[in-house]
Amino acid sequence: MNLPKRAEDAHATLVAAFNTGDVATVMSMYDVSGIFVPEPNKPVSGSARLRNLSGRY
């Protein structure tokens, strides 16, 4: 898991982790009160629901 050192690198790191199926990195960068939108009009919140996405993308 390679977390970004600079705030401006956070988005690229999250995208790379999501696209490669690196669930551990995605989860370490995800705030459980946040909302993730993997597809238009399909928001996901909560760590359990986000973990369930890992097999779909």
PDB file of N, H, CA, C and O in Angstrom:
ATOM      1  N   MET A   1       0.855  -1.159   0.000  1.00  0.00           N
ATOM      2  CA  MET A   1       0.000   0.000   0.000  1.00  0.00           C
ATOM      3  C   MET A   1       0.906   1.229   0.000  1.00  0.00           C
ATOM      4  O   MET A   1       1.724   1.405   0.903  1.00  0.00           O
ATOM      5  N   ASN A   2       0.759   2.063  -1.000  1.00  0.00           N
ATOM      6  H   ASN A   2       0.094   1.921  -1.733  1.00  0.00           H
ATOM      7  CA  ASN A   2       1.539   3.290  -1.112  1.00  0.00           C
ATOM      8  C   ASN A   2       0.622   4.492  -1.036  1.00  0.00           C
ATOM      9  O   ASN A   2       0.050   4.921  -2.038  1.00  0.00           O
ATOM     10  N   LEU A   3       0.489   5.028   0.167  1.00  0.00           N
ATOM     11  H   LEU A   3       0.953   4.679   0.981  1.00  0.00           H
ATOM     12  CA  LEU A   3      -0.364   6.195   0.349  1.00  0.00           C
ATOM     13  C   LEU A   3       0.373   7.449  -0.095  1.00  0.00           C
ATOM     14  O   LEU A   3       1.595   7.532   0.028  1.00  0.00           O
ATOM     15  N   PRO A   4      -0.370   8.428  -0.613  1.00  0.00           N
ATOM     16  CA  PRO A   4       0.271   9.653  -1.091  1.00  0.00           C
ATOM     17  C   PRO A   4       0.854  10.472   0.059  1.00  0.00           C
ATOM     18  O   PRO A   4       0.320  10.471   1.168  1.00  0.00           O
ATOM     19  N   LYS A   5       1.935  11.156  -0.215  1.00  0.00           N
ATOM     20  H   LYS A   5       2.368  11.156  -1.117  1.00  0.00           H
ATOM     21  CA  LYS A   5       2.573  12.041   0.770  1.00  0.00           C
ATOM     22  C   LYS A   5       2.039  13.471   0.642  1.00  0.00           C
ATOM     23  O   LYS A   5       2.073  14.243   1.600  1.00  0.00           O
ATOM     24  N   ARG A   6       1.546  13.813  -0.558  1.00  0.00           N
ATOM     25  H   ARG A   6       1.519  13.185  -1.336  1.00  0.00           H
ATOM     26  CA  ARG A   6       1.050  15.169  -0.817  1.00  0.00           C
ATOM     27  C   ARG A   6      -0.441  15.095  -1.144  1.00  0.00           C
ATOM     28  O   ARG A   6      -0.903  14.159  -1.795  1.00  0.00           O
ATOM     29  N   ALA A   7      -1.175  16.094  -0.683  1.00  0.00           N
ATOM     30  H   ALA A   7      -0.799  16.855  -0.154  1.00  0.00           H
ATOM     31  CA  ALA A   7      -2.625  16.127  -0.914  1.00  0.00           C
ATOM     32  C   ALA A   7      -2.966  16.081  -2.400  1.00  0.00           C
ATOM     33  O   ALA A   7      -3.940  15.439  -2.793  1.00  0.00           O
ATOM     34  N   GLU A   8      -2.178  16.751  -3.220  1.00  0.00           N
ATOM     35  H   GLU A   8      -1.387  17.272  -2.901  1.00  0.00           H
ATOM     36  CA  GLU A   8      -2.477  16.796  -4.656  1.00  0.00           C
ATOM     37  C   GLU A   8      -2.308  15.447  -5.349  1.00  0.00           C
ATOM     38  O   GLU A   8      -2.726  15.286  -6.496  1.00  0.00           O
ATOM     39  N   ASP A   9      -1.698  14.475  -4.663  1.00  0.00           N
ATOM     40  H   ASP A   9      -1.358  14.607  -3.732  1.00  0.00           H
ATOM     41  CA  ASP A   9      -1.527  13.133  -5.234  1.00  0.00           C
ATOM     42  C   ASP A   9      -2.630  12.162  -4.804  1.00  0.00           C
ATOM     43  O   ASP A   9      -2.688  11.030  -5.283  1.00  0.00           O
ATOM     44  N   ALA A  10      -3.490  12.605  -3.912  1.00  0.00           N
ATOM     45  H   ALA A  10      -3.443  13.525  -3.523  1.00  0.00           H
ATOM     46  CA  ALA A  10      -4.508  11.711  -3.352  1.00  0.00           C
ATOM     47  C   ALA A  10      -5.455  11.158  -4.418  1.00  0.00           C
ATOM     48  O   ALA A  10      -5.749   9.963  -4.419  1.00  0.00           O
ATOM     49  N   HIS A  11      -5.926  11.994  -5.307  1.00  0.00           N
ATOM     50  H   HIS A  11      -5.687  12.965  -5.307  1.00  0.00           H
ATOM     51  CA  HIS A  11      -6.886  11.535  -6.320  1.00  0.00           C
ATOM     52  C   HIS A  11      -6.267  10.469  -7.221  1.00  0.00           C
ATOM     53  O   HIS A  11      -6.876   9.425  -7.458  1.00  0.00           O
ATOM     54  N   ALA A  12      -5.069  10.727  -7.720  1.00  0.00           N
ATOM     55  H   ALA A  12      -4.574  11.574  -7.527  1.00  0.00           H
ATOM     56  CA  ALA A  12      -4.403   9.759  -8.611  1.00  0.00           C
ATOM     57  C   ALA A  12      -4.152   8.442  -7.885  1.00  0.00           C
ATOM     58  O   ALA A  12      -4.301   7.370  -8.471  1.00  0.00           O
ATOM     59  N   THR A  13      -3.774   8.520  -6.619  1.00  0.00           N
ATOM     60  H   THR A  13      -3.653   9.391  -6.143  1.00  0.00           H
ATOM     61  CA  THR A  13      -3.533   7.301  -5.843  1.00  0.00           C
ATOM     62  C   THR A  13      -4.818   6.514  -5.664  1.00  0.00           C
ATOM     63  O   THR A  13      -4.824   5.293  -5.822  1.00  0.00           O
ATOM     64  N   LEU A  14      -5.907   7.200  -5.337  1.00  0.00           N
ATOM     65  H   LEU A  14      -5.901   8.192  -5.209  1.00  0.00           H
ATOM     66  CA  LEU A  14      -7.188   6.531  -5.149  1.00  0.00           C
ATOM     67  C   LEU A  14      -7.670   5.898  -6.451  1.00  0.00           C
ATOM     68  O   LEU A  14      -8.153   4.766  -6.445  1.00  0.00           O
ATOM     69  N   VAL A  15      -7.547   6.603  -7.545  1.00  0.00           N
ATOM     70  H   VAL A  15      -7.155   7.523  -7.550  1.00  0.00           H
ATOM     71  CA  VAL A  15      -7.962   6.072  -8.851  1.00  0.00           C
ATOM     72  C   VAL A  15      -7.144   4.830  -9.205  1.00  0.00           C
ATOM     73  O   VAL A  15      -7.702   3.817  -9.626  1.00  0.00           O
ATOM     74  N   ALA A  16      -5.839   4.906  -9.037  1.00  0.00           N
ATOM     75  H   ALA A  16      -5.386   5.729  -8.694  1.00  0.00           H
ATOM     76  CA  ALA A  16      -4.975   3.766  -9.363  1.00  0.00           C
ATOM     77  C   ALA A  16      -5.324   2.560  -8.495  1.00  0.00           C
ATOM     78  O   ALA A  16      -5.394   1.436  -8.991  1.00  0.00           O
ATOM     79  N   ALA A  17      -5.540   2.790  -7.212  1.00  0.00           N
ATOM     80  H   ALA A  17      -5.483   3.704  -6.809  1.00  0.00           H
ATOM     81  CA  ALA A  17      -5.889   1.688  -6.315  1.00  0.00           C
ATOM     82  C   ALA A  17      -7.229   1.075  -6.700  1.00  0.00           C
ATOM     83  O   ALA A  17      -7.366  -0.148  -6.731  1.00  0.00           O
ATOM     84  N   PHE A  18      -8.207   1.905  -6.989  1.00  0.00           N
ATOM     85  H   PHE A  18      -8.095   2.899  -6.964  1.00  0.00           H
ATOM     86  CA  PHE A  18      -9.526   1.404  -7.377  1.00  0.00           C
ATOM     87  C   PHE A  18      -9.435   0.607  -8.681  1.00  0.00           C
ATOM     88  O   PHE A  18      -9.999  -0.482  -8.787  1.00  0.00           O
ATOM     89  N   ASN A  19      -8.732   1.146  -9.660  1.00  0.00           N
ATOM     90  H   ASN A  19      -8.274   2.030  -9.574  1.00  0.00           H
ATOM     91  CA  ASN A  19      -8.647   0.493 -10.969  1.00  0.00           C
ATOM     92  C   ASN A  19      -7.865  -0.811 -10.948  1.00  0.00           C
ATOM     93  O   ASN A  19      -8.070  -1.662 -11.813  1.00  0.00           O
ATOM     94  N   THR A  20      -6.980  -0.984  -9.985  1.00  0.00           N
ATOM     95  H   THR A  20      -6.814  -0.292  -9.282  1.00  0.00           H
ATOM     96  CA  THR A  20      -6.203  -2.222  -9.904  1.00  0.00           C
ATOM     97  C   THR A  20      -6.764  -3.189  -8.873  1.00  0.00           C
ATOM     98  O   THR A  20      -6.201  -4.261  -8.656  1.00  0.00           O
ATOM     99  N   GLY A  21      -7.865  -2.820  -8.238  1.00  0.00           N
ATOM    100  H   GLY A  21      -8.323  -1.949  -8.414  1.00  0.00           H
ATOM    101  CA  GLY A  21      -8.489  -3.704  -7.260  1.00  0.00           C
ATOM    102  C   GLY A  21      -7.772  -3.740  -5.924  1.00  0.00           C
ATOM    103  O   GLY A  21      -7.914  -4.705  -5.173  1.00  0.00           O
ATOM    104  N   ASP A  22      -7.008  -2.709  -5.617  1.00  0.00           N
ATOM    105  H   ASP A  22      -6.893  -1.925  -6.227  1.00  0.00           H
ATOM    106  CA  ASP A  22      -6.274  -2.627  -4.351  1.00  0.00           C
ATOM    107  C   ASP A  22      -7.220  -2.123  -3.262  1.00  0.00           C
ATOM    108  O   ASP A  22      -7.213  -0.942  -2.914  1.00  0.00           O
ATOM    109  N   VAL A  23      -8.028  -3.031  -2.736  1.00  0.00           N
ATOM    110  H   VAL A  23      -8.033  -3.990  -3.019  1.00  0.00           H
ATOM    111  CA  VAL A  23      -9.064  -2.678  -1.772  1.00  0.00           C
ATOM    112  C   VAL A  23      -8.465  -2.090  -0.500  1.00  0.00           C
ATOM    113  O   VAL A  23      -9.034  -1.163   0.078  1.00  0.00           O
ATOM    114  N   ALA A  24      -7.333  -2.612  -0.058  1.00  0.00           N
ATOM    115  H   ALA A  24      -6.871  -3.365  -0.528  1.00  0.00           H
ATOM    116  CA  ALA A  24      -6.714  -2.125   1.183  1.00  0.00           C
ATOM    117  C   ALA A  24      -6.369  -0.643   1.079  1.00  0.00           C
ATOM    118  O   ALA A  24      -6.614   0.115   2.018  1.00  0.00           O
ATOM    119  N   THR A  25      -5.803  -0.222  -0.049  1.00  0.00           N
ATOM    120  H   THR A  25      -5.604  -0.837  -0.812  1.00  0.00           H
ATOM    121  CA  THR A  25      -5.460   1.187  -0.219  1.00  0.00           C
ATOM    122  C   THR A  25      -6.710   2.043  -0.328  1.00  0.00           C
ATOM    123  O   THR A  25      -6.790   3.106   0.287  1.00  0.00           O
ATOM    124  N   VAL A  26      -7.680   1.594  -1.097  1.00  0.00           N
ATOM    125  H   VAL A  26      -7.615   0.730  -1.597  1.00  0.00           H
ATOM    126  CA  VAL A  26      -8.927   2.350  -1.220  1.00  0.00           C
ATOM    127  C   VAL A  26      -9.552   2.542   0.155  1.00  0.00           C
ATOM    128  O   VAL A  26      -9.960   3.649   0.505  1.00  0.00           O
ATOM    129  N   MET A  27      -9.629   1.471   0.933  1.00  0.00           N
ATOM    130  H   MET A  27      -9.298   0.571   0.649  1.00  0.00           H
ATOM    131  CA  MET A  27     -10.261   1.553   2.243  1.00  0.00           C
ATOM    132  C   MET A  27      -9.472   2.447   3.192  1.00  0.00           C
ATOM    133  O   MET A  27     -10.062   3.119   4.039  1.00  0.00           O
ATOM    134  N   SER A  28      -8.152   2.465   3.063  1.00  0.00           N
ATOM    135  H   SER A  28      -7.673   1.919   2.375  1.00  0.00           H
ATOM    136  CA  SER A  28      -7.354   3.311   3.953  1.00  0.00           C
ATOM    137  C   SER A  28      -7.514   4.790   3.622  1.00  0.00           C
ATOM    138  O   SER A  28      -7.239   5.647   4.461  1.00  0.00           O
ATOM    139  N   MET A  29      -7.957   5.092   2.406  1.00  0.00           N
ATOM    140  H   MET A  29      -8.180   4.396   1.724  1.00  0.00           H
ATOM    141  CA  MET A  29      -8.144   6.478   1.993  1.00  0.00           C
ATOM    142  C   MET A  29      -9.599   6.921   2.091  1.00  0.00           C
ATOM    143  O   MET A  29      -9.903   8.096   1.884  1.00  0.00           O
ATOM    144  N   TYR A  30     -10.484   6.009   2.398  1.00  0.00           N
ATOM    145  H   TYR A  30     -10.237   5.055   2.566  1.00  0.00           H
ATOM    146  CA  TYR A  30     -11.914   6.274   2.407  1.00  0.00           C
ATOM    147  C   TYR A  30     -12.374   6.646   3.811  1.00  0.00           C
ATOM    148  O   TYR A  30     -12.032   5.961   4.775  1.00  0.00           O
ATOM    149  N   ASP A  31     -13.127   7.697   3.933  1.00  0.00           N
ATOM    150  H   ASP A  31     -13.404   8.254   3.150  1.00  0.00           H
ATOM    151  CA  ASP A  31     -13.727   8.078   5.205  1.00  0.00           C
ATOM    152  C   ASP A  31     -15.127   7.472   5.248  1.00  0.00           C
ATOM    153  O   ASP A  31     -15.919   7.680   4.328  1.00  0.00           O
ATOM    154  N   VAL A  32     -15.437   6.732   6.298  1.00  0.00           N
ATOM    155  H   VAL A  32     -14.794   6.563   7.045  1.00  0.00           H
ATOM    156  CA  VAL A  32     -16.725   6.031   6.360  1.00  0.00           C
ATOM    157  C   VAL A  32     -17.931   6.954   6.314  1.00  0.00           C
ATOM    158  O   VAL A  32     -19.048   6.496   6.071  1.00  0.00           O
ATOM    159  N   SER A  33     -17.727   8.236   6.541  1.00  0.00           N
ATOM    160  H   SER A  33     -16.820   8.608   6.738  1.00  0.00           H
ATOM    161  CA  SER A  33     -18.853   9.166   6.422  1.00  0.00           C
ATOM    162  C   SER A  33     -18.924   9.770   5.021  1.00  0.00           C
ATOM    163  O   SER A  33     -19.808  10.577   4.735  1.00  0.00           O
ATOM    164  N   GLY A  34     -18.005   9.384   4.159  1.00  0.00           N
ATOM    165  H   GLY A  34     -17.287   8.728   4.392  1.00  0.00           H
ATOM    166  CA  GLY A  34     -17.966   9.912   2.803  1.00  0.00           C
ATOM    167  C   GLY A  34     -18.881   9.155   1.853  1.00  0.00           C
ATOM    168  O   GLY A  34     -19.461   8.128   2.204  1.00  0.00           O
ATOM    169  N   ILE A  35     -18.993   9.678   0.664  1.00  0.00           N
ATOM    170  H   ILE A  35     -18.522  10.512   0.378  1.00  0.00           H
ATOM    171  CA  ILE A  35     -19.801   9.053  -0.391  1.00  0.00           C
ATOM    172  C   ILE A  35     -18.918   8.880  -1.610  1.00  0.00           C
ATOM    173  O   ILE A  35     -18.224   9.809  -2.024  1.00  0.00           O
ATOM    174  N   PHE A  36     -18.947   7.696  -2.179  1.00  0.00           N
ATOM    175  H   PHE A  36     -19.511   6.941  -1.843  1.00  0.00           H
ATOM    176  CA  PHE A  36     -18.168   7.346  -3.356  1.00  0.00           C
ATOM    177  C   PHE A  36     -19.160   7.135  -4.490  1.00  0.00           C
ATOM    178  O   PHE A  36     -20.195   6.500  -4.285  1.00  0.00           O
ATOM    179  N   VAL A  37     -18.871   7.650  -5.679  1.00  0.00           N
ATOM    180  H   VAL A  37     -18.030   8.165  -5.845  1.00  0.00           H
ATOM    181  CA  VAL A  37     -19.795   7.517  -6.812  1.00  0.00           C
ATOM    182  C   VAL A  37     -19.059   6.818  -7.955  1.00  0.00           C
ATOM    183  O   VAL A  37     -18.473   7.484  -8.809  1.00  0.00           O
ATOM    184  N   PRO A  38     -19.083   5.470  -7.982  1.00  0.00           N
ATOM    185  CA  PRO A  38     -18.372   4.731  -9.012  1.00  0.00           C
ATOM    186  C   PRO A  38     -19.027   4.817 -10.389  1.00  0.00           C
ATOM    187  O   PRO A  38     -18.369   4.624 -11.412  1.00  0.00           O
ATOM    188  N   GLU A  39     -20.312   5.105 -10.407  1.00  0.00           N
ATOM    189  H   GLU A  39     -20.847   5.262  -9.576  1.00  0.00           H
ATOM    190  CA  GLU A  39     -21.069   5.275 -11.639  1.00  0.00           C
ATOM    191  C   GLU A  39     -22.003   6.460 -11.457  1.00  0.00           C
ATOM    192  O   GLU A  39     -22.421   6.745 -10.335  1.00  0.00           O
ATOM    193  N   PRO A  40     -22.340   7.155 -12.537  1.00  0.00           N
ATOM    194  CA  PRO A  40     -23.269   8.277 -12.403  1.00  0.00           C
ATOM    195  C   PRO A  40     -24.575   7.846 -11.731  1.00  0.00           C
ATOM    196  O   PRO A  40     -25.153   6.812 -12.065  1.00  0.00           O
ATOM    197  N   ASN A  41     -25.014   8.651 -10.791  1.00  0.00           N
ATOM    198  H   ASN A  41     -24.544   9.491 -10.520  1.00  0.00           H
ATOM    199  CA  ASN A  41     -26.278   8.438 -10.085  1.00  0.00           C
ATOM    200  C   ASN A  41     -26.321   7.166  -9.240  1.00  0.00           C
ATOM    201  O   ASN A  41     -27.404   6.672  -8.928  1.00  0.00           O
ATOM    202  N   LYS A  42     -25.143   6.623  -8.862  1.00  0.00           N
ATOM    203  H   LYS A  42     -24.263   7.024  -9.116  1.00  0.00           H
ATOM    204  CA  LYS A  42     -25.105   5.416  -8.032  1.00  0.00           C
ATOM    205  C   LYS A  42     -24.142   5.623  -6.859  1.00  0.00           C
ATOM    206  O   LYS A  42     -23.081   5.001  -6.810  1.00  0.00           O
ATOM    207  N   PRO A  43     -24.514   6.500  -5.914  1.00  0.00           N
ATOM    208  CA  PRO A  43     -23.636   6.754  -4.775  1.00  0.00           C
ATOM    209  C   PRO A  43     -23.557   5.552  -3.832  1.00  0.00           C
ATOM    210  O   PRO A  43     -24.524   4.809  -3.668  1.00  0.00           O
ATOM    211  N   VAL A  44     -22.395   5.379  -3.222  1.00  0.00           N
ATOM    212  H   VAL A  44     -21.609   5.983  -3.355  1.00  0.00           H
ATOM    213  CA  VAL A  44     -22.160   4.305  -2.269  1.00  0.00           C
ATOM    214  C   VAL A  44     -21.553   4.926  -1.018  1.00  0.00           C
ATOM    215  O   VAL A  44     -20.654   5.762  -1.109  1.00  0.00           O
ATOM    216  N   SER A  45     -22.037   4.521   0.134  1.00  0.00           N
ATOM    217  H   SER A  45     -22.767   3.841   0.207  1.00  0.00           H
ATOM    218  CA  SER A  45     -21.441   4.974   1.381  1.00  0.00           C
ATOM    219  C   SER A  45     -21.339   3.790   2.332  1.00  0.00           C
ATOM    220  O   SER A  45     -22.060   2.803   2.183  1.00  0.00           O
ATOM    221  N   GLY A  46     -20.452   3.889   3.299  1.00  0.00           N
ATOM    222  H   GLY A  46     -19.867   4.690   3.420  1.00  0.00           H
ATOM    223  CA  GLY A  46     -20.247   2.812   4.259  1.00  0.00           C
ATOM    224  C   GLY A  46     -19.184   1.845   3.782  1.00  0.00           C
ATOM    225  O   GLY A  46     -19.138   1.486   2.606  1.00  0.00           O
ATOM    226  N   SER A  47     -18.335   1.428   4.696  1.00  0.00           N
ATOM    227  H   SER A  47     -18.372   1.720   5.652  1.00  0.00           H
ATOM    228  CA  SER A  47     -17.201   0.582   4.320  1.00  0.00           C
ATOM    229  C   SER A  47     -17.626  -0.777   3.766  1.00  0.00           C
ATOM    230  O   SER A  47     -16.980  -1.286   2.850  1.00  0.00           O
ATOM    231  N   ALA A  48     -18.682  -1.375   4.291  1.00  0.00           N
ATOM    232  H   ALA A  48     -19.207  -0.962   5.035  1.00  0.00           H
ATOM    233  CA  ALA A  48     -19.123  -2.682   3.800  1.00  0.00           C
ATOM    234  C   ALA A  48     -19.577  -2.587   2.352  1.00  0.00           C
ATOM    235  O   ALA A  48     -19.239  -3.448   1.540  1.00  0.00           O
ATOM    236  N   ARG A  49     -20.335  -1.557   2.023  1.00  0.00           N
ATOM    237  H   ARG A  49     -20.610  -0.857   2.683  1.00  0.00           H
ATOM    238  CA  ARG A  49     -20.817  -1.410   0.640  1.00  0.00           C
ATOM    239  C   ARG A  49     -19.666  -1.114  -0.304  1.00  0.00           C
ATOM    240  O   ARG A  49     -19.654  -1.597  -1.436  1.00  0.00           O
ATOM    241  N   LEU A  50     -18.694  -0.324   0.149  1.00  0.00           N
ATOM    242  H   LEU A  50     -18.704   0.068   1.069  1.00  0.00           H
ATOM    243  CA  LEU A  50     -17.553  -0.029  -0.701  1.00  0.00           C
ATOM    244  C   LEU A  50     -16.728  -1.298  -0.946  1.00  0.00           C
ATOM    245  O   LEU A  50     -16.278  -1.530  -2.068  1.00  0.00           O
ATOM    246  N   ARG A  51     -16.531  -2.099   0.065  1.00  0.00           N
ATOM    247  H   ARG A  51     -16.897  -1.911   0.976  1.00  0.00           H
ATOM    248  CA  ARG A  51     -15.794  -3.354  -0.113  1.00  0.00           C
ATOM    249  C   ARG A  51     -16.503  -4.278  -1.115  1.00  0.00           C
ATOM    250  O   ARG A  51     -15.845  -5.009  -1.854  1.00  0.00           O
ATOM    251  N   ASN A  52     -17.831  -4.246  -1.140  1.00  0.00           N
ATOM    252  H   ASN A  52     -18.366  -3.652  -0.540  1.00  0.00           H
ATOM    253  CA  ASN A  52     -18.583  -5.081  -2.071  1.00  0.00           C
ATOM    254  C   ASN A  52     -18.386  -4.656  -3.517  1.00  0.00           C
ATOM    255  O   ASN A  52     -18.608  -5.461  -4.421  1.00  0.00           O
ATOM    256  N   LEU A  53     -17.979  -3.423  -3.763  1.00  0.00           N
ATOM    257  H   LEU A  53     -17.799  -2.769  -3.029  1.00  0.00           H
ATOM    258  CA  LEU A  53     -17.731  -2.949  -5.122  1.00  0.00           C
ATOM    259  C   LEU A  53     -16.493  -3.578  -5.732  1.00  0.00           C
ATOM    260  O   LEU A  53     -16.383  -3.655  -6.955  1.00  0.00           O
ATOM    261  N   SER A  54     -15.562  -4.028  -4.911  1.00  0.00           N
ATOM    262  H   SER A  54     -15.651  -3.966  -3.917  1.00  0.00           H
ATOM    263  CA  SER A  54     -14.260  -4.469  -5.413  1.00  0.00           C
ATOM    264  C   SER A  54     -14.357  -5.576  -6.456  1.00  0.00           C
ATOM    265  O   SER A  54     -13.497  -5.658  -7.333  1.00  0.00           O
ATOM    266  N   GLY A  55     -15.360  -6.415  -6.389  1.00  0.00           N
ATOM    267  H   GLY A  55     -16.059  -6.348  -5.677  1.00  0.00           H
ATOM    268  CA  GLY A  55     -15.508  -7.481  -7.365  1.00  0.00           C
ATOM    269  C   GLY A  55     -16.252  -7.073  -8.625  1.00  0.00           C
ATOM    270  O   GLY A  55     -16.317  -7.844  -9.583  1.00  0.00           O
ATOM    271  N   ARG A  56     -16.816  -5.867  -8.634  1.00  0.00           N
ATOM    272  H   ARG A  56     -16.763  -5.241  -7.856  1.00  0.00           H
ATOM    273  CA  ARG A  56     -17.642  -5.451  -9.775  1.00  0.00           C
ATOM    274  C   ARG A  56     -16.891  -4.607 -10.784  1.00  0.00           C
ATOM    275  O   ARG A  56     -17.359  -4.463 -11.914  1.00  0.00           O
ATOM    276  N   TYR A  57     -15.739  -4.038 -10.425  1.00  0.00           N
ATOM    277  H   TYR A  57     -15.359  -4.154  -9.507  1.00  0.00           H
ATOM    278  CA  TYR A  57     -15.048  -3.121 -11.318  1.00  0.00           C
ATOM    279  C   TYR A  57     -13.647  -3.576 -11.580  1.00  0.00           C
ATOM    280  O   TYR A  57     -12.912  -2.920 -12.317  1.00  0.00           O
TER     281      TYR A  57
END
